[in-house]
Amino acid sequence: MRKFQIPRLEVKEYNKMIRYLKTLPDYKRTIAEKKLFLIKSYEATARKEIRRLGKKFRKVESIERYCDRQGINPKTFYGYIRQYEKDGIEGLIPHGWGHTKGANTFNFLLPQIREYYQYGEVTPGKVFEQLREYCVEQGFEYPSEATVRRMIKKSNFYKKKKNKPQKNSPDIRALTPDTIKIVDKKTFNIAMYKYALVLPFLAPSASHDEKKLKQEICNRTHHPFPGVTFKITETTLNHYILQAKRNGVDGLIPKHCYRKTQSKTGIRASIFIKYARPWESISELEKIISSLSSDYEYEKEITLNLLRNISGYTDRFMYNPLDLKLDIHPDILNELQELKTSSHKHISNKATGILMAYNNHSLQEISMVTGHAIKTIQAWFPKFIRRGIDFIKRKPDLKEKKNELKTRKNRIIDILHQAPKDFNINRTAWTLQTIADAYQKKYGVKWSIKTISRDIKKTDYTWKRARIVLTSPDPNYKEKTQKVLETLRSLGPKDAFFFVDEAGPWRVKKYGGKSLTAKGEVKIVPQFQRDRGSVSFIGALDAIQNQVIHIPIKSKDTTAVISLIKILCRRYRQYSTLNITWDCASWHNSKELKEFLADLKDKNVGPKINIVPLPKRSQFLNVIESVFGGAKRAVIFNSNYQSKREMRRAISRHFRERNKYYKNNPKRAGNKIWDKEFFEIGDFKGGVYKKQM
C-alpha cells in the first residue's frame, strides 16, 4: 500500500473547516465531519507514537493499529487521507446523486423508464438513450446514465431469477437426526442447534421473508447449551444452509469432531497440584504417563524424557535452601503469621514471602504465590533484615525519595545557569541530551531525557525564542526622556507640543499586503518593477489636538525641516511656545537649522520655538511613527498607483479624514507611551517596544 505523509491539521484550520461544514446540508455535513474527525484523531495519535517510538515508528503499522481500534477498514481510511491530500476539505464532502438529495428530482420519469425497460432484453444503457431522446423532444432535463441505473435498481423493475432446484439434491424430508454420525454429546448438541437454525430455509414452500429472518438470526446471541455462546454472520449462515442441503445434518458437524474409532483406554487419573509447591506434580504426571499403554511408544518416550529434564532442572534450583542469615524470634514469626492473614494485599504478600523464604521455598514458588516479580521479592529480604517487622507494617518512607528529587532539581537549575562550553560541549544553548550529559560529567549519575524533562517542567524554565526589539544606547537616555515628560506635563493653555519626523521615500509600485482573498486565489506581486518615482514627506503631530500637519518633500534635509517650522509658526501664531521633539538625525542638528532658530529668537516674531530631542535610536518614543505606520497600512499596502501625484493625493486624503475624525472626537496623542498621570521614568526602559513599521 502507498505510504502517506502524516496529515497535520492546525487548530485554526480545523475550526475553520468545521464552520464551513456547518453551512452544508445535513447528509453531507455528517459524513464529512466523521471523515475529518478520523483524520484529526489519527494525527494526534501519530504525533504521540512518533515521540514515544522515535525511529522505530512505521506509518503503515500505525495506520493499521488506529483502524483496528476504530473498527474501520485501512483501505477506506487510506482513501480518506488521499482525498484530503488531493482536494482538502472538499475531497471529504460527498457529491452526486446519493443519499436523499435528488431522489425525487426525476421521479416523474419513472413511468417512462418502466415502459422502456424489459429485464433480459433491454439494457439500462439503451433505456438511457431512449429516455434522453424523449426528454429532448419534450424539453425536459434528462438524468445521467448512472442515475437511470440507480432508479431502475431502486424501483425493482427487474425480474428475480427463479431458484432452480439443484441436481442430485437430497430429499429434505429424509434429513432427520437419525442420519447423524457418531460424535460426542457436545458436538451432537451444536450440530442439532445449527440444524434448527437452517431448517426454515430448507423447505421450498416456506412463506416467510428469508432476508428478514437471516437478519434476526445474525443479530442475536446464540446459547446452544450452558457455558457456550456465539454469534453467526450472514456468510456463516449461508454456509450452514448450503452444507445442510448437500449433506444433511452430517454437513453441520465440524470435521475435526468425527470419531472414527473410540479409544478403549484413556486418562482417568486426576493430578493434584499444590499451590505452594507446583513443581512436585511433574513427578506424578510422569508416573501416570508411564503407566498408560499406547501404540505410539516413540512419542511417549520423548514426553517422558522432557518431563525428567524439567524435574531435574527444578531439583537444582527449587530445593536449595534460601537462608535469610538471621534467626527470626518466635514472637516475630507469630506476628508474621497474623500479618499473612491481613486484608491488606501488600502486607499479606510480604509476610507470606518472608515466611516461605524462611521455610526454604524457592523464589519461583514465592513469585507464583504472591504474584510479584522475583527482583521485587529479592529486595524485601535486606529491608526486612535492616528494619524488621516495621518494614511490613509501616508505609514506605518517602522522605529520602523527596530529598533526592529536590537535590536533582537544584543541580539541574545550577547547570542551566552555566554555559554548555563550561562542560566541554560544543553548543551555544542547552538541550535535554546535553543537560543529561553535563549532569553525568559533574555528578557521576546518568539520568534519562524524560526524567530531565519532567524535572525542568517543575521549575520556572521553559523553551522560548528570543525577541528582536528596539533599544536605545544613549547614555543620557533617562535625562532626555525626563525632559520630554516634564515638558508634556507642564504645558500651558498657550503651549503646543509636536512630534516631528520624515516618512519615505515610498516607491510608486505595486504593493502586497494582507487582504480578503477567495479560496484558491493567490495575489502575486512581481519582485522587480518599473520605476515610477517615489514619495517622501515630513509631518508634525500635535500632541494635544491630535492633528497632523504634513508637506511633501524631495529629500530629507534641513530645508524640509525649516519649511515645516515656518508652517507651524504661521498656523500657531496665537500660541506663545511651540515645543518640538524629534530624533537625532543629522539634519535636525545642522548648522543651518541652528542659525534659522537663532534668527527667529532675535526677531521675536511669532511663538517661541523650544527643541526637546529624543534619545538616540528611540523611534518607539516618537508617536508620529505609529501614525505613519497606520497611513502605510491604509493607503500603501495592496496599492498599485500609476504616478507620484496619485499616491500623494491618497496620503493627503488619509490625513484629512484622520484630522476630521479626531476633531470631532478629541483625544490626546501618545497616551499609551507618554501617559500624563501614571508614567514613571524607572519603568520606561528601552528594549521593550516592538517596531511600529
C-alpha positions in Angstrom: 0.0 0.0 0.0 1.0 3.5 -0.5 2.7 5.3 2.4 1.1 8.6 3.2 2.6 11.6 5.0 1.0 12.2 8.4 -1.6 15.0 7.8 -1.2 18.0 10.0 -4.3 20.0 10.9 -3.7 23.2 12.9 -6.4 24.2 15.4 -7.4 27.4 13.5 -7.6 25.5 10.2 -9.6 22.7 11.8 -12.1 25.1 13.4 -12.4 26.9 10.1 -13.2 23.6 8.3 -15.9 22.8 11.0 -17.5 26.2 10.5 -17.5 25.7 6.7 -19.1 22.2 7.1 -22.0 23.7 9.2 -23.1 25.6 6.1 -23.7 22.3 4.2 -26.8 20.1 4.1 -27.0 17.6 7.0 -26.4 14.5 4.9 -23.1 16.0 3.5 -22.1 17.6 6.8 -22.3 14.5 9.0 -20.3 12.3 6.6 -17.6 15.0 6.1 -17.3 15.7 9.8 -16.9 12.0 10.5 -14.0 11.7 8.0 -12.4 14.9 9.2 -12.6 13.8 12.9 -10.9 10.5 12.0 -8.0 12.3 10.2 -7.6 14.8 13.1 -7.8 12.0 15.7 -5.2 9.9 13.8 -2.9 13.0 13.5 -2.8 13.4 17.4 -2.3 9.6 17.8 0.6 9.6 15.3 2.3 12.5 17.0 2.3 10.7 20.3 3.6 7.5 18.7 6.4 9.4 17.0 7.5 10.9 20.3 7.3 7.5 22.0 8.9 5.3 19.3 11.2 7.7 17.5 13.0 6.0 14.6 11.0 2.8 15.2 7.8 4.5 14.1 6.2 3.0 10.9 3.4 4.8 9.2 1.7 1.8 7.7 1.7 -0.1 11.0 0.5 3.0 12.9 -2.5 3.4 10.5 -3.4 -0.3 10.7 -3.4 -0.1 14.6 -5.5 3.0 14.5 -8.0 1.5 12.1 -8.2 -1.7 14.2 -9.1 0.4 17.3 -11.7 2.5 15.4 -13.2 -0.6 13.7 -12.7 0.7 10.1 -11.1 -0.8 7.0 -7.5 0.5 6.5 -8.1 0.9 2.7 -11.1 3.1 3.5 -9.0 5.3 5.8 -6.3 5.5 3.1 -8.9 6.7 0.8 -9.9 9.5 3.2 -6.3 10.6 3.5 -5.8 10.5 -0.3 -9.0 12.6 -0.8 -7.8 15.2 1.9 -4.3 15.4 0.4 -5.7 16.0 -3.1 -8.6 18.3 -2.6 -8.6 19.4 1.0 -11.9 19.6 2.8 -13.8 19.5 -0.5 -12.4 15.9 -1.0 -14.2 14.7 2.1 -17.6 16.1 1.1 -19.8 13.5 -0.7 -21.1 14.6 -4.1 -23.5 13.3 -6.7 -27.0 11.7 -6.6 -26.5 9.8 -3.4 -28.5 9.8 -0.1 -31.8 11.5 -0.1 -30.8 14.6 -2.1 -32.1 14.4 -5.7 -34.1 11.3 -5.0 -37.4 12.8 -6.2 -36.0 15.1 -8.9 -36.6 12.7 -11.8 -39.5 10.7 -10.3 -41.9 11.9 -12.9 -39.8 9.9 -15.5 -40.4 6.5 -13.7 -43.4 5.5 -15.8 -41.4 6.2 -18.9 -38.5 4.2 -17.6 -40.9 1.3 -16.7 -42.2 1.3 -20.3 -38.7 1.2 -21.9 -37.1 -1.3 -19.5 -37.5 -5.1 -20.0 -35.4 -7.3 -17.9 -33.1 -9.6 -20.0 -34.0 -7.8 -23.3 -33.2 -4.1 -22.9 -30.1 -2.9 -21.0 -30.1 0.2 -18.8 -27.8 1.9 -21.3 -30.4 1.6 -24.1 -33.1 2.8 -21.7 -30.9 5.9 -21.0 -30.6 6.6 -24.8 -34.3 6.3 -25.4 -35.1 8.4 -22.3 -32.6 11.2 -23.4 -34.3 11.4 -26.8 -37.7 11.6 -25.1 -36.6 14.4 -22.7 -35.0 16.4 -25.5 -38.2 16.3 -27.5 -40.3 17.3 -24.5 -37.8 20.0 -23.4 -37.1 18.3 -20.0 -33.8 18.0 -18.2 -32.7 14.4 -18.5 -30.8 12.4 -15.8 -27.4 10.8 -16.2 -26.9 7.2 -17.1 -25.8 6.4 -13.6 -28.9 8.0 -12.2 -31.1 5.9 -14.5 -29.3 2.7 -13.4 -29.9 3.6 -9.7 -33.6 4.4 -10.4 -34.1 1.1 -12.1 -32.4 -0.8 -9.2 -34.3 1.1 -6.5 -37.7 0.7 -8.2 -37.2 -3.1 -8.7 -38.1 -3.1 -12.4 -36.0 -6.2 -12.9 -37.5 -9.7 -12.5 -36.0 -12.0 -9.9 -34.4 -15.2 -11.2 -36.3 -18.4 -10.2 -34.4 -20.6 -7.9 -33.8 -23.7 -9.9 -33.6 -27.0 -7.9 -30.0 -28.4 -7.7 -29.3 -31.6 -9.4 -28.7 -34.6 -7.1 -30.0 -32.5 -4.2 -31.0 -34.7 -1.3 -34.6 -35.1 -0.2 -35.3 -32.5 2.6 -37.7 -34.9 4.3 -35.1 -37.6 4.5 -32.7 -35.3 6.5 -33.5 -36.4 10.0 -31.3 -36.6 13.1 -31.2 -40.4 12.7 -28.6 -40.0 9.9 -26.1 -38.1 12.1 -22.6 -39.7 12.6 -21.5 -40.9 16.0 -19.9 -37.9 17.8 -19.7 -36.8 21.4 -22.5 -35.2 23.2 -21.2 -31.6 22.9 -20.7 -31.8 19.1 -24.1 -33.5 18.7 -25.8 -30.6 20.5 -24.0 -28.0 18.3 -25.0 -29.8 15.1 -28.6 -30.1 16.2 -28.7 -26.4 17.1 -27.4 -25.5 13.6 -29.9 -27.8 12.0 -32.7 -26.0 13.9 -31.4 -22.6 12.6 -31.3 -23.6 8.9 -34.5 -25.8 8.9 -36.8 -22.8 7.9 -34.6 -22.2 4.8 -34.7 -25.9 3.6 -38.4 -26.1 2.8 -39.0 -24.7 -0.7 -42.7 -23.8 0.0 -42.0 -21.8 3.2 -43.9 -18.5 3.3 -41.6 -16.1 5.1 -39.1 -13.3 4.3 -35.7 -15.0 4.1 -33.7 -11.8 4.3 -35.5 -10.6 7.4 -35.2 -14.0 9.1 -31.5 -14.2 8.3 -31.0 -10.7 9.8 -32.8 -11.7 13.0 -30.6 -14.8 13.4 -27.4 -12.9 12.8 -28.3 -10.1 15.2 -29.0 -12.2 18.3 -26.6 -14.1 20.5 -26.9 -17.9 20.5 -26.8 -20.2 23.5 -26.8 -23.8 22.3 -26.2 -25.2 25.8 -25.0 -23.8 29.1 -21.5 -22.3 29.0 -21.3 -21.8 25.2 -22.3 -18.5 23.5 -21.5 -17.3 20.0 -22.8 -15.1 17.1 -23.3 -16.0 13.5 -22.6 -13.9 10.5 -24.7 -14.0 7.3 -21.8 -15.6 5.4 -21.6 -18.4 8.0 -25.4 -18.9 8.0 -25.4 -19.3 4.2 -22.6 -21.8 4.5 -24.7 -23.8 7.0 -27.6 -23.8 4.7 -25.5 -25.0 1.7 -23.9 -27.8 3.8 -27.3 -28.9 5.1 -28.8 -29.0 1.5 -25.8 -31.1 0.3 -25.1 -33.5 3.1 -27.9 -33.1 5.6 -27.2 -33.0 9.3 -23.8 -34.6 8.7 -22.7 -31.4 6.9 -23.2 -29.4 10.0 -20.8 -31.4 12.2 -17.3 -29.9 12.4 -14.8 -32.2 10.6 -12.4 -32.3 13.5 -15.2 -33.7 15.7 -15.6 -37.0 13.9 -14.9 -40.1 16.0 -13.9 -42.9 13.6 -12.8 -45.2 16.5 -13.4 -45.0 20.2 -10.3 -45.4 22.3 -10.7 -48.1 24.9 -8.1 -46.6 27.2 -7.9 -43.1 28.4 -6.5 -40.9 31.2 -8.9 -41.1 34.1 -6.5 -40.3 36.9 -6.6 -36.8 38.4 -3.5 -34.8 39.3 -3.5 -32.7 42.5 -1.2 -29.6 42.1 -0.1 -28.0 45.3 -0.3 -24.2 45.2 2.8 -23.8 47.3 4.9 -26.5 45.6 3.6 -26.8 42.0 6.8 -28.5 40.7 6.0 -31.6 42.7 3.2 -32.5 40.3 5.7 -33.2 37.5 6.8 -36.5 39.0 3.1 -37.5 39.5 2.4 -36.7 35.8 5.4 -38.7 34.8 4.2 -41.8 36.7 0.7 -41.6 35.2 2.0 -41.3 31.6 4.5 -44.2 32.1 1.6 -46.5 33.3 -0.5 -45.9 30.3 -0.5 -48.3 27.3 -0.2 -46.6 23.9 0.5 -47.5 20.3 2.9 -44.6 19.9 5.8 -45.6 22.2 8.3 -43.3 20.5 6.2 -40.1 21.2 5.6 -41.4 24.7 9.3 -41.8 25.4 10.0 -38.3 24.2 7.4 -36.9 26.5 8.8 -38.8 29.5 12.4 -37.6 28.8 11.1 -34.0 28.6 9.4 -34.3 32.0 12.5 -35.9 33.5 14.7 -33.0 32.3 12.3 -30.4 33.8 12.1 -32.3 37.0 15.9 -32.4 37.3 16.1 -28.7 36.5 13.7 -27.8 39.2 15.5 -30.0 41.7 18.7 -28.0 41.3 17.0 -24.6 41.9 13.9 -25.4 43.9 15.3 -27.3 46.9 18.4 -25.1 47.5 17.7 -23.5 50.9 17.2 -19.8 50.9 18.9 -18.6 54.0 17.9 -15.2 55.5 21.1 -15.1 57.6 19.0 -14.2 60.6 17.4 -16.1 63.4 13.8 -14.9 63.5 12.4 -14.7 67.0 9.3 -16.9 67.7 7.3 -13.8 68.6 8.1 -12.2 65.2 7.1 -15.5 63.5 3.8 -15.3 65.2 3.3 -11.7 64.1 4.2 -12.7 60.5 1.6 -15.5 60.7 -1.0 -12.9 61.8 0.0 -10.4 59.1 -0.2 -13.2 56.5 -4.0 -13.3 57.0 -4.3 -9.5 56.8 -6.9 -8.0 54.4 -4.3 -5.6 53.1 -2.9 -7.1 50.0 0.7 -5.8 50.1 1.2 -6.6 53.9 -0.1 -10.1 53.4 2.1 -10.8 50.3 5.3 -9.5 52.1 4.6 -11.6 55.2 3.8 -14.7 53.1 7.0 -14.2 51.1 9.3 -13.9 54.1 7.7 -16.9 55.8 8.1 -19.0 52.6 11.8 -17.9 52.3 12.3 -18.8 56.0 11.0 -22.3 55.2 13.4 -22.6 52.3 11.0 -22.2 49.4 12.3 -21.1 46.0 11.9 -17.7 44.6 9.8 -19.1 41.7 7.3 -20.5 44.3 7.2 -17.3 46.2 6.6 -15.4 43.0 3.7 -17.7 42.0 2.1 -17.4 45.4 2.5 -13.6 45.9 2.2 -12.5 42.3 5.3 -10.3 42.5 8.4 -10.3 40.3 11.5 -12.1 41.6 13.5 -8.9 41.7 10.9 -7.3 43.9 10.9 -10.3 46.2 14.7 -10.2 46.5 14.5 -6.6 47.6 12.3 -7.5 50.5 14.8 -9.5 52.4 17.6 -6.9 53.0 14.9 -4.4 54.0 13.4 -6.9 56.5 16.8 -7.7 57.9 17.5 -3.9 58.3 14.1 -2.7 59.5 12.5 -5.8 61.0 8.7 -6.1 61.3 8.2 -2.4 60.7 9.1 -2.9 57.0 5.8 -4.8 56.6 3.6 -2.8 59.0 4.5 0.8 58.0 4.2 2.5 54.7 7.4 3.2 52.8 9.3 6.3 53.8 9.2 8.8 51.0 11.4 11.5 52.7 14.6 10.0 51.1 13.0 10.0 47.7 11.7 13.6 48.1 15.2 14.7 49.1 16.7 13.0 46.1 14.2 14.7 43.7 14.8 18.1 45.3 18.6 17.7 45.1 18.4 16.6 41.4 16.2 19.6 40.6 18.6 22.0 42.2 21.5 20.5 40.4 19.7 20.9 37.1 19.0 24.5 37.7 22.7 25.0 38.7 23.7 23.5 35.3 21.2 25.7 33.4 22.9 28.8 35.0 26.1 27.8 33.2 27.0 27.7 29.5 27.4 24.4 27.7 31.1 25.2 26.9 31.9 25.1 30.6 31.3 21.3 30.3 33.3 20.9 27.1 30.1 20.7 25.0 30.2 22.5 21.6 26.8 24.2 21.7 25.5 27.6 22.5 22.2 26.6 24.0 21.1 23.7 26.2 19.2 20.6 25.0 17.8 17.8 27.1 20.5 15.4 26.0 23.3 17.9 26.7 21.8 18.6 30.2 21.9 14.8 30.9 25.5 14.6 29.7 26.6 17.6 31.8 24.8 16.1 34.9 26.7 12.8 34.4 30.0 14.6 33.9 29.6 16.7 37.0 27.9 14.4 39.5 28.6 10.9 38.0 24.9 9.9 37.8 23.2 9.2 34.5 19.5 10.2 34.1 17.2 9.7 31.1 16.0 12.5 28.9 12.4 12.0 30.2 13.5 12.4 33.8 15.4 15.6 33.0 12.4 17.0 31.0 10.0 16.1 33.9 12.2 18.0 36.4 12.6 21.0 34.2 8.8 21.3 33.9 8.6 21.6 37.7 10.9 24.6 37.6 10.2 28.1 36.1 12.3 27.3 33.0 10.6 27.0 29.6 11.8 27.0 26.0 11.3 30.5 24.5 12.5 32.1 21.3 14.5 35.4 21.7 12.5 38.5 20.5 14.2 41.2 18.5 13.3 44.7 20.0 14.4 48.2 19.7 16.8 49.5 22.2 18.4 52.9 22.9 22.2 53.0 23.5 22.1 56.7 24.5 24.0 57.2 27.8 21.7 60.2 28.6 18.5 58.2 27.9 16.8 58.8 31.3 17.7 62.6 31.3 16.4 63.2 27.8 13.2 61.1 28.5 12.7 63.0 31.7 12.9 66.3 29.9 10.3 65.3 27.3 8.0 64.1 30.0 8.3 67.3 32.1 7.6 69.4 29.0 4.4 67.4 28.3 3.3 67.7 31.9 3.9 71.4 32.2 2.1 72.5 29.0 0.1 75.7 29.5 -3.0 76.9 27.6 -0.9 78.7 25.0 1.7 76.0 24.6 1.8 73.3 21.9 3.8 70.1 21.6 4.7 68.4 18.3 6.2 65.1 17.4 8.1 65.6 14.1 9.6 63.0 11.7 10.1 62.3 8.0 8.4 59.4 6.1 9.6 57.8 2.9 10.8 57.5 0.3 7.9 55.2 -0.6 8.3 53.9 -4.2 5.4 54.1 -6.6 4.8 50.5 -7.4 2.5 47.5 -6.8 2.5 46.6 -3.1 1.4 43.4 -1.4 -0.3 43.0 1.9 -3.0 41.3 3.9 -6.4 41.3 2.3 -9.5 39.2 2.0 -8.9 36.7 -0.8 -11.1 34.0 -2.3 -10.2 30.4 -1.6 -7.7 29.1 -4.2 -6.6 32.5 -5.3 -3.1 33.9 -4.6 -2.1 37.5 -5.1 1.2 37.9 -6.9 3.5 40.9 -6.6 6.5 41.0 -9.0 9.8 41.4 -7.3 11.3 43.7 -10.0 9.0 46.5 -11.2 9.4 49.6 -13.5 10.4 52.7 -11.6 7.6 55.3 -11.4 9.3 57.5 -8.8 9.0 57.8 -5.0 7.1 60.0 -2.5 8.5 61.5 0.7 7.0 63.9 3.2 7.6 65.4 6.6 5.0 65.6 9.2 4.2 67.1 12.7 1.7 65.6 15.1 0.0 67.9 17.6 0.1 66.0 20.9 -2.9 68.0 22.4 -5.3 68.2 19.4 -4.1 65.0 17.7 -3.8 66.8 14.3 -1.2 66.0 11.6 0.4 68.7 9.5 2.4 67.3 6.6 4.1 68.7 3.4 5.7 66.7 0.5 9.5 67.0 0.2 12.1 66.0 -2.4 14.6 64.7 0.2 15.2 64.5 3.9 17.3 67.6 4.7 17.4 70.8 6.7 15.4 72.7 4.1 12.4 70.4 4.7 12.6 70.9 8.5 12.8 74.7 8.1 9.8 74.7 5.8 7.7 72.7 8.3 8.7 75.1 11.2 7.6 78.1 9.1 4.2 76.5 8.5 3.8 75.7 12.2 4.7 79.3 13.2 2.1 80.6 10.8 -0.7 78.2 11.8 0.0 78.5 15.6 0.9 82.3 15.7 -1.5 82.9 18.5 0.5 80.4 20.7 3.3 81.5 22.9 5.6 78.4 22.8 5.9 75.6 20.3 7.7 72.5 21.8 9.2 70.3 19.1 10.6 66.8 19.7 12.4 64.7 17.0 15.0 62.0 16.7 18.8 62.5 16.4 19.0 62.8 12.6 22.0 64.8 11.3 19.7 67.4 9.6 17.9 68.0 12.9 21.2 69.3 14.4 22.7 71.1 11.4 24.4 74.5 11.5 21.9 76.0 9.1 19.0 75.0 11.3 20.6 76.4 14.4 21.1 79.7 12.6 17.5 79.8 11.5 16.2 79.2 15.0 18.6 81.9 16.3 17.2 84.4 13.8 13.6 83.6 14.9 14.6 84.2 18.5 16.3 87.5 17.7 13.4 88.9 15.7 11.0 87.9 18.5 8.2 87.4 15.9 5.6 84.7 16.4 5.8 81.9 19.0 8.9 80.8 20.8 10.5 77.5 19.4 11.7 75.0 22.1 13.5 71.9 20.8 13.3 68.8 23.0 15.4 66.0 21.3 14.7 62.3 21.9 17.4 59.8 22.8 19.4 58.0 20.1 17.7 55.1 18.3 14.4 55.6 20.2 11.9 55.6 17.4 9.4 53.8 19.7 9.1 57.1 21.7 8.1 59.2 18.7 4.3 58.9 18.4 4.2 60.1 14.8 5.9 56.8 13.8 2.8 54.9 14.6 0.7 57.4 12.6 2.9 56.9 9.6 2.5 53.2 10.1 -1.3 53.5 10.0 -1.1 55.5 6.8 1.0 52.9 5.2 -1.4 50.1 6.1 -4.4 52.1 4.9 -3.3 53.6 1.6 0.1 52.0 0.6 -0.3 48.2 1.2 -2.3 46.4 -1.6 -2.0 49.5 -3.8 -0.9 49.9 -7.4 -0.6 53.7 -8.0 0.4 54.7 -11.5 2.1 58.1 -10.6 3.5 60.1 -7.7 0.6 62.5 -7.9 -1.9 59.7 -7.4 -0.1 58.4 -4.3 0.3 61.9 -2.8 -3.4 62.6 -3.2 -4.2 59.3 -1.4 -1.9 60.1 1.5 -3.2 63.7 1.8 -6.8 62.5 1.8 -6.0 59.9 4.5 -4.5 62.6 6.8 -7.5 65.0 6.2 -10.0 62.3 7.1 -7.9 61.4 10.2 -7.8 65.1 11.3 -11.5 65.4 10.8 -12.2 62.3 13.0 -10.1 63.5 15.9 -11.5 67.0 15.6 -15.0 65.5 16.2 -13.6 63.0 18.8 -10.9 64.9 20.8 -8.2 62.7 22.3 -4.5 63.3 23.2 -1.9 61.7 21.1 0.5 59.2 22.6 -1.3 58.4 25.8 -0.1 54.8 25.6 3.5 55.9 25.6 3.5 59.3 27.3 0.8 58.8 29.9 0.3 62.1 31.7 -0.5 60.7 35.1 1.0 57.2 35.5 4.2 57.4 33.5 7.4 56.8 35.6 10.9 57.0 34.2 12.2 54.0 36.1 9.5 51.7 34.5 10.1 53.1 31.0 13.1 51.1 29.8 14.5 50.8 26.3 14.1 47.5 24.6 10.5 46.5 25.5 8.7 48.0 22.5 8.1 46.4 19.1 8.9 48.1 15.9 6.0 50.3 14.7 6.5 50.0 10.9 
